[in-house]
């Protein structure tokens, strides 16, 4: 009898060991600024990936006959290109199955070569510079509209809807800021708008009085800023101090956040902001409203812009793995190319160069201290 019990226990232990051995751990990398002035974007992006991974693990996904447990490997690039390439190399060395990121075009573009060289696919839901997909790597994918769409939409709105004639441009000299400003400028000029002045700053600056004073002397009807909200917030405050309260303020998705409301600290000029985001507004996304309720319960007060895209990007990678019946990038990249995934943000399918097919753009403004789609 005692022998029988021992055998039964041994069999149970062996069975449990077998179950443990059959479960495969699959790492998904995520990179964004988790420190520095852009950390609020990075945290929001990471939250989107974490939420997706928790839901995938709750589903009990099986790939290649094995139960899979997904884990996030989160890296901080501090919005710095050098740190971004180091983070990309670390993820390659860790043999992650795929990467969601990065946030900034200036970090994503150099990192994309590293991912290509080590054969790991990455999907960005935030980096918008069109140069990202120019090399044609089969490892690079974007699930948001690029700057060609964002910069052009803003310039067309300024010219056609608001009938503006005179605009000044400021950019922060990053790949993102320069890129979106250049597209705005070309489109504005093609519509007969006059570029009164072009000024430059950095992604670390907080004092814009000198460049705004120079611009004020030329009487612009609008200012376009190519950059992010840590600069846009103080700039709006300083515009008010200089009496530029009637000047429209245009920018891409980098300024189109909830954080800019805090960073502009009650400046009336916030009401003059018109910004563009890739994709539909949350209310018009296929699953946006329900998704946002879930997100706010889990991460109250942390939503910025891109977390629905990083959430979808995680599912897009796993969907390709499931269809390929493999977590090996070599085997599932061909399936990633053929994606047709019904996500929260849109139905995600890719052009041959990795750009999103049929990408939408939405313009926003700020009314009564709240962000609202135009």
N, C-alpha and C positions, 0 to 999 in steps of 0.2 A: 504493500500500500504506500509506504513511505517512498519507495523507489518510483512508483507511478507519479506521485505528486512532484518529485524532483524532476522527472522527465517532462511533465506538463509545464512546470515553471521554466525549464530550460527552453522548451519549444516556444513559449510565449516571449521570452527574452530574445530568442533568435528571430522570431517574427518581427518584434519591435525594431531590432537592429536592421532587419531587411527593409522595413518601412523607412527608417532614417536614411539608409544608404540609397534608397530609391528617390529620395527627395533631392532635387538639384537646386543649388543656390545660384541665382543669376543676378549679377550686379548691373544696375543702370547708373551711369555717371551723370552728375549734374554740375554745371559750372556757372557761376554768376558772382557779382560782387556781394560778399557777405560782411565786408568791413568797408569803412569809408563812407563818403557822402551819398553813395548810390545803394547802400545796403538795404534800404526799404524795397527797392525793386528786386534785389537778389533774393531776399527772404520770401517775398511774394511768389517769385518763380519757383523757389525750392518747395514751398508749400504745395504748389500745383502738382509737382512730381511726387511728393510724399503721399498726397491724397490719392493719386492714381495707383501707386504701389500698394497702399493699404487695401484699396478696393479690389485690385487684381489678386492679392493674396487671399482675400475673403472669398473670391470666386473659386479658388482651388484649381488654378490653370495646370493642365497637363500638356507637355511638349515632348515629342519623341518617346512617348510611353512612360515618361517620368513626371511626377508631380514637381512643380517648380515653385520655389520661394524667391520672390524678388526682393532685392535690397538696394537702397540708394547709396551711392558713394558721392557725397557732396564735397565739392572743392570751391575755394574762394579765390577769385582772380582779381579782386579789388578794382575792377574796371581797368586794369593795367595790362597792356599787350604782352609784356615779358612774363608776368605772373600767369597770364592766360595760357601761354604756350607751355609753361612749366606744368600747369594743372593738366593740360591735354596730354603731355608726355606721361604724367603720373597715372592717368586713366588708361593709357595704352599699356603701360608696364603692369597695371593691375588686371589687365585683360577683361575689362568690362565688356558687356555684350553690345552696348550702345550708349550714346550720350544725348542728353537733352541740354542744349545751351549753345553758345553763351548768350549773355544779355546784349553786350555792346558789339557793334560791327568791328570796332578797333581791336577787340580781343578774338572775335569769332573768325575773322578773315585769316590771321596768321595761324590760329589753332586748326583751321580746316585742313591745312596742308599736313599737319601732324597726324590728324585722324585718317586722312587719305593714305599716308605712308604706312600706317599700321593697320589699315583695313577695317577701321571701326566706323560705323555710320553715326552721324550726329544730326539732330533735328533742332533747329532754332525756331522759337516762337516769338523772338524779340528783335534779333539783329536784322536791320532793314536795308543796309547798303547793297545796291545791285551788284557790286563787284564780287560779292561772296560766291555767287554761282557761276561767274565767268570762267573759272578754270575747268568747269564741267566734271568735277569729281563725282564718282558714283556713290560717295559717302556723305555728300552734303545735301541737306533738305531744309526748306523753309516753309512754315505753315501760316505765314502772315504776309500781307501786301508789302512790297518793297518801296524804297524812297521815290522811285519813279512815279508810283501811284500817289503817295502821300504828298510830296512836294507839288505835283501837278494839280491835285485836287484843291489844295489851299490857294494856289495862284489863280486857278479858274474861278474860285469862289470870290476872291478879292476883286478880280477884274469884271466878271460877268454879273455877280449878284450885288456886290457892294459898290461897283463902278469906281474903284479906287484908281488913282493915276500915279501917285508918288509914294515910293516905299524905300526904306533903308533896310539893309541886311547885316546881321551880326552872326558870326558862327564861332564855335569853340575849338576849331582846328582838328577835331577828332574825325575819324573816318565817317562816323554817323553824321555829326553836325555839318561838316563840309559838304557831304554828299547830298543831304536833304536840302541845304541852302542853295546848292548849285542847280538842282532840279527846279526849285521854286523860282530862282532867278531867270533861268532859260524860258520857263513857261510864262512868267510875268512879262518878260521882254517880247515874247511872241504875241502877247495880247496887247502890246502897245504901252505897257506900264513903264514908268521911268524909275531906274534904280538911282536914287539920289546919293547914296553913300554905302560903302561896304566897310565894316569894322570887324576886328577879330579879338577874341578873348581866349581863355583856357577853361578846361573842365575843372579847375581848382579855384578860379577867381570868385570873389564876392563883391568887389567894388567896381561898378560900371559907370561911375559919375562922369569920367573924362570922355568915354566913347558916347555916352548918351547926350552929353552937352554938345559934342561935335555934331551929332545927328540932329539935335533940336534946332540948331542954327539953320538947318536946311528945310525946316517945316514939312516933315513927312506926314502922310495920312496914316501910315502903318509902318510897323517894324516887324521883320521876320527874324526869328531867332532859331538857328540850328544848334541845338544842344539839349541839355537835360534840366530837370526841375531844380536841382540845388543851385543853379545859376539863374534860372528863370524867376524863381520866387523873389530873391533880393533885387533882381533887375526891375520887376514890377513895382516894388516898394520905391526904388530910386527914380523910376519914371514919374511916379506920383509926386515925389519931392521936387522934381524939376518942372512940374506943371505940364507933363505930357499925358494928362488924364483923358484926353479925347483921341489918343492915337491907338488904332487897332494893333493887336499883338498876335502874330501868327507863329505857330510852331508845329513840329511833328509829334509823334507819339512819345518822344522823350520828355515833353512837358505836359502831356495829356493825362495827368495823374490826380489822385485825391490829395497826395502830399503837397502839391503846389498851393492848395488852399491854405495849409498851415504855413508854408514857407513864404507866402506873400503877406502873411500877418495882417489881414484886414485891409490891404490896399484896394482902393476903388478900381484900380486898373485891371484887377482880376476879371472884372465884367467885360473887359475889351478883348479877352483871350479867345482866339479861335484856333483849335488844334485838331489834328487828324490822327486817327488810329486805323491800322489795318484791321479788316474784319467788320462784322456787323456790331451794333451796340448790344450789350448783354441781353437786353429785353427782346432783341430780334434774333439772337443766336438760337439755333434749334433747341438747345437744352440749357440756355443761359440762365434763366430765372431760377429754375430748380437747383442748378449747380451752385449759383451764388448763395442761395440759402444754406446749402450744405457747407460751403466754404466759410461763411460768416459764423456758423455755429462752431466750427473747428478752429478757425483762426480769426477771432473777432478783431475788427479794426485794422487788419493787415493787408486788405485787398488794394492793389494798385492798378495794374493794366494787364500783365501778360500771363498770370497764373492759369486762366482757362486754356491758353495755348500750350503751356508746358504740361498741363494735365493731358490734353489731347495728344501731344507729341509722345508722351510715355505710352499711351494706348496704341498709337500708330506703330511704334517699334514692336510692341508685343504682338499686335495683330499680324505683322509680317512674320514674326517668329512662329506663330501658330500656323499660319498658312504654309510656311516652309517646313513645318514640323521639326524645326531645329533652332537652337539659340546661337549657332555658329554664324557670325556675320557674313562669311563667304557664301553660306547657303541661304541666308534670309534677305540679303541685299536685293537680289532679283525680285523678291516678293514686295519689298519696300517700294521699289520703283513702280510697281503695279497697284499701289495702295488705292483703295476706294472705301475709306473708313468714315462712317457717319459719326462725327464727333460732336462735342458740345458747341464748338465754335462754327463748324461748317462740315460739309462732306469733303474729306481731304483726299485729293488726288494730285499727282505731281506732273509737271511738264518734264520733258526729257532732261532738262538741266537742273531739276530738283526744286524749281519754283512751284508755288501753289497754283493750281489751275483755278480760274475764275475767282480771283481774290477780290474781296469787297473793301471799301474804304468808308469810314464814317467821320463826319466832322462834329466837334463838340464845342460847347461854350460853357461859361460858369454863371449861373443865375442864383442870386441869394445865397452865395457861398456853397453851391452844389454844382457838380458836373452834370451837364445835360446834353443829349444828342441834339444837333441842330435839325 
